[in-house]
Amino acid sequence: MSIYTIGEIARRSGFSASALRYYDDIGLVDPSSRTDAGYRLYDDEALTRLAFIARAKQLGCSLEEVTDLAGIWDGQQCGPVQRRFHDLVTAKIRDADAQIGELTAFAEQLRNAAAQLDAEPVDGPCGAGCACVTGDGGATPGEPSPVPFGRTATTDLDDVPIACTLDAGSMSDRIAAWHAVLAAATDRVGVDGGLRIEFGHEVDVGELGRLVAAEQQCCAFFSFLLTVDAAGVALEVRAPELGAAMLTALFGP
């Protein structure tokens, strides 16, 4: 088995010597031995452990999560480590998907604001009817917008606001709930103005119906049609053109 100085293992692992010293201090990666002068020495097992830590950090694991994984690693069995690692990664997928949905919606908000700001300015100073002040035509200076930050835009189509009244935290929970139900989908088919999502009979129709009702309350621009027949369960979701990006972000392409 090879033995490495702290400088050598730093070069091989990609971690700095100061990071290796810190990992030693917190018990994350211990040196295999020390020289008579007290210098740290590492072996191939430590190098493999560092490669694992680097992989976990690359996938967004926090130091606390890495420490948890390393503790399971010390059990000398791959199975528990892999299962815990899988749980962490799938949780981060849900978080990333939620952030993508929020960023997509925010980009839609910015595009609508840009379109409004590209119009002819009012004749005179900025005021309540000016695109610099409001994008919904209803707010006045000094008053908050009736729709919080997140999935926000407006459209003239039937005077339906493309807006969600959920705050950022509730929005993330809602997106996670949708993703949990949509994981059971067997097919997605584009329909006029939206998407048809098909499920088998195993889907929880009660939970699906609850989500539909909750989503329609906070996002009135969505329209839903839920059908149950011999073929299974199907959900059709439609939105105005300006809400298409939000529909895709929440329900998939």
C-alpha positions in Angstrom: 0.0 0.0 0.0 1.3 3.4 -0.9 2.0 6.1 1.6 1.5 9.8 0.8 2.6 13.0 2.5 -0.1 15.6 2.9 1.3 17.5 -0.1 1.2 14.4 -2.3 -2.4 13.4 -1.3 -3.5 17.0 -1.8 -2.2 16.9 -5.4 -3.8 13.4 -6.0 -7.2 14.2 -4.4 -7.7 17.8 -5.5 -8.2 19.0 -1.9 -6.0 21.6 -0.5 -3.6 20.8 2.4 -5.6 23.2 4.6 -8.8 21.3 3.8 -7.1 18.0 4.7 -6.0 19.4 8.0 -9.5 20.5 8.7 -11.0 17.1 7.8 -8.5 15.6 10.2 -9.5 18.0 13.0 -13.2 17.1 12.6 -12.5 13.4 12.2 -13.7 13.2 8.6 -10.5 11.9 7.1 -7.8 10.6 9.5 -4.2 10.2 8.5 -3.1 6.6 8.5 -0.1 7.5 10.5 2.4 10.3 11.4 6.1 10.7 11.1 8.3 10.9 14.1 8.2 14.7 13.6 4.4 14.6 13.7 3.7 15.1 9.9 0.5 13.5 8.6 0.8 10.4 6.3 -2.0 9.0 4.2 -2.6 5.7 2.4 -4.7 4.5 -0.5 -7.8 4.0 1.6 -7.7 7.6 2.6 -7.3 8.6 -1.1 -10.4 6.5 -1.9 -12.3 8.1 0.9 -11.4 11.5 -0.4 -12.6 10.6 -3.9 -15.9 9.6 -2.3 -16.1 12.9 -0.5 -15.3 14.8 -3.6 -18.1 13.0 -5.4 -20.6 13.9 -2.7 -19.5 17.5 -2.7 -19.8 17.6 -6.5 -23.5 16.5 -6.1 -24.2 19.3 -3.7 -23.9 17.5 -0.4 -23.3 19.7 2.6 -20.4 19.0 5.0 -23.0 17.7 7.5 -24.4 15.3 4.8 -20.9 14.3 3.8 -20.0 13.5 7.5 -23.2 11.4 7.8 -22.2 9.5 4.7 -18.7 9.0 5.9 -20.0 7.6 9.2 -22.0 5.0 7.2 -18.9 4.4 5.0 -17.0 3.4 8.2 -19.3 0.4 8.5 -17.4 -1.2 5.7 -20.5 -2.1 3.7 -21.4 -0.4 0.4 -25.1 -1.1 0.4 -26.1 1.3 3.3 -23.8 4.0 1.9 -25.3 3.7 -1.6 -28.9 3.7 -0.3 -28.3 6.8 1.9 -26.4 8.5 -1.0 -29.4 7.8 -3.3 -31.9 9.3 -0.8 -29.8 12.5 -0.6 -29.4 12.8 -4.4 -33.1 12.2 -5.1 -34.0 14.9 -2.5 -31.7 17.3 -4.3 -33.3 16.4 -7.6 -36.6 17.6 -6.1 -35.0 20.8 -4.8 -33.4 21.4 -8.2 -36.6 20.8 -10.1 -38.4 23.2 -7.7 -35.8 25.9 -8.3 -36.0 25.4 -12.1 -39.7 25.9 -11.9 -39.4 29.1 -9.9 -36.6 30.4 -12.2 -38.6 29.6 -15.3 -41.6 31.4 -13.9 -39.4 34.4 -12.9 -38.0 34.5 -16.5 -41.6 34.6 -17.7 -42.3 37.5 -15.4 -39.2 39.3 -16.7 -40.2 38.8 -20.3 -43.7 40.2 -19.6 -42.2 43.2 -17.8 -39.8 43.8 -20.7 -42.7 43.7 -23.2 -44.7 46.2 -21.1 -41.7 48.5 -20.7 -41.1 48.4 -24.4 -44.5 50.1 -25.0 -44.9 53.8 -25.5 -44.4 55.7 -22.2 -47.2 57.8 -20.7 -47.3 61.5 -21.6 -45.9 63.1 -18.5 -44.4 61.9 -15.3 -44.5 58.3 -14.2 -47.6 57.4 -12.3 -50.2 54.7 -11.5 -50.8 53.9 -15.1 -47.1 53.8 -16.0 -45.4 50.5 -16.9 -42.5 51.6 -14.6 -44.7 51.4 -11.6 -47.1 48.5 -12.2 -47.4 45.5 -14.4 -51.0 44.6 -13.5 -52.8 47.9 -14.0 -54.3 47.7 -10.5 -51.5 48.6 -8.0 -50.8 52.2 -7.1 -47.6 53.7 -5.9 -46.8 52.7 -2.3 -49.1 49.7 -2.4 -47.7 46.1 -2.7 -48.5 44.1 -5.7 -51.5 41.7 -5.0 -49.4 38.8 -6.4 -46.2 37.9 -4.5 -42.8 37.2 -6.1 -42.5 33.9 -7.9 -44.8 32.8 -10.7 -46.1 36.1 -11.9 -47.2 37.7 -15.2 -50.3 39.3 -16.7 -52.1 38.8 -19.9 -55.1 40.4 -21.7 -56.5 37.0 -22.6 -59.9 37.0 -21.0 -58.4 39.3 -18.3 -57.1 36.2 -16.5 -53.9 37.0 -14.5 -51.1 34.5 -15.0 -50.2 34.5 -11.3 -49.7 32.3 -8.3 -50.6 33.5 -4.8 -48.2 31.0 -3.1 -45.1 32.3 -1.3 -41.7 30.7 -2.3 -41.8 28.2 0.6 -45.3 27.0 -0.1 -44.5 26.9 -3.8 -41.6 24.5 -3.3 -43.8 22.2 -1.2 -46.5 22.3 -3.9 -44.1 21.5 -6.7 -42.6 18.6 -4.6 -46.2 17.3 -4.1 -46.9 17.4 -7.8 -43.7 15.7 -8.7 -44.5 12.9 -6.2 -47.9 12.3 -7.9 -46.6 12.8 -11.4 -43.9 10.1 -10.9 -46.7 7.6 -11.4 -47.6 9.0 -14.9 -47.4 6.5 -17.7 -47.6 8.9 -20.6 -47.7 12.7 -21.5 -49.4 13.9 -24.6 -49.7 17.4 -25.9 -53.2 18.7 -26.4 -54.5 22.0 -27.7 -53.3 24.6 -25.2 -51.9 22.2 -22.7 -51.0 18.6 -21.7 -52.7 15.3 -21.1 -51.1 13.2 -18.4 -52.1 9.6 -18.2 -51.9 7.3 -15.2 -52.7 3.7 -14.4 -55.3 2.7 -11.9 -52.7 2.7 -9.1 -52.5 6.5 -8.8 -54.0 8.0 -5.7 -57.0 9.8 -7.3 -57.9 11.5 -4.0 -54.4 13.1 -3.8 -54.5 14.0 -7.4 -57.9 15.6 -7.0 -56.8 17.5 -3.9 -53.8 18.9 -5.7 -55.9 19.9 -8.7 -58.3 21.8 -6.4 -55.4 23.5 -4.5 -53.6 24.4 -7.7 -56.7 25.9 -9.3 -57.3 28.1 -6.2 -53.8 29.7 -6.3 -53.3 29.6 -10.1 -56.7 30.3 -11.6 -55.3 30.6 -15.1 -54.9 26.8 -15.2 -57.9 24.7 -16.3 -58.1 21.0 -15.3 -60.1 18.0 -16.6 -59.8 14.8 -14.6 -61.2 11.6 -16.0 -61.4 8.1 -14.7 -62.5 5.3 -17.0 -61.6 1.7 -17.8 -58.3 2.8 -19.4 -57.2 4.4 -16.2 -56.9 8.0 -14.9 -56.1 11.0 -17.1 -55.5 14.7 -16.2 -55.7 17.4 -18.8 -54.1 20.7 -17.9 -54.4 23.9 -20.0 -53.2 27.4 -19.7 -53.2 30.6 -21.8 -50.2 31.2 -24.1 -48.4 33.3 -21.5 -48.7 30.6 -18.9 -47.3 27.8 -21.2 -43.8 28.0 -19.6 -45.3 27.7 -16.1 -47.4 24.7 -17.2 -44.3 23.0 -18.6 -42.2 23.8 -15.5 -44.8 22.3 -13.2 -46.2 19.4 -15.2 -43.5 18.6 -17.7 -43.1 18.9 -21.4 
